């Protein structure tokens, strides 16, 4: 699973932003003693954990492995490379292109 940045930038990004704003508002709430009871490093660690958790909830998607273009077309590419190599050998053995076409 991996966070998909395209999804995060799209409409789902607004949901993530809303979660962050709600978290910050809950910290800044006058009734909350959360900030005064935590060290700065603990507050930062909690915020980072919240961000990662929220990102995963909003934009994490399963990665589907797909073959690259060469692997996908390997058989056809090797066939055409072989054709090219044979044509090059024929050209080199006969001397000119004109002789090849006259045969």
Phi, psi and omega in degrees: 000142182214146178288126180267111184294328178297318179295319181296323180284338183279206185301329181293335178302326178296323178295319178296315179300320179298317179298318180295315180299318178298319179297313180296318178298323179293328178288319184277353179304135183298330181284341184277130177257017186300313183293319183287338182268355182242149173287157179303321181292323178292319178296319178294317179298318178296319180295315178298318178298319179296318180298313181298315179299317180293319177301315181296320179296321188273315193233009180279131180226155178285139180270128177257118179288129178236142179292148177288174187296325181290314179299320181295324185248017188306312184299314180294318180297315180296324177298314181289327175296318178297317177300316179298314181298318178295319178295321179295316178299317179298317179299315181293326181282332182265339174103310182224163178291326182298321179293326180294316182287336181279345181286000000 
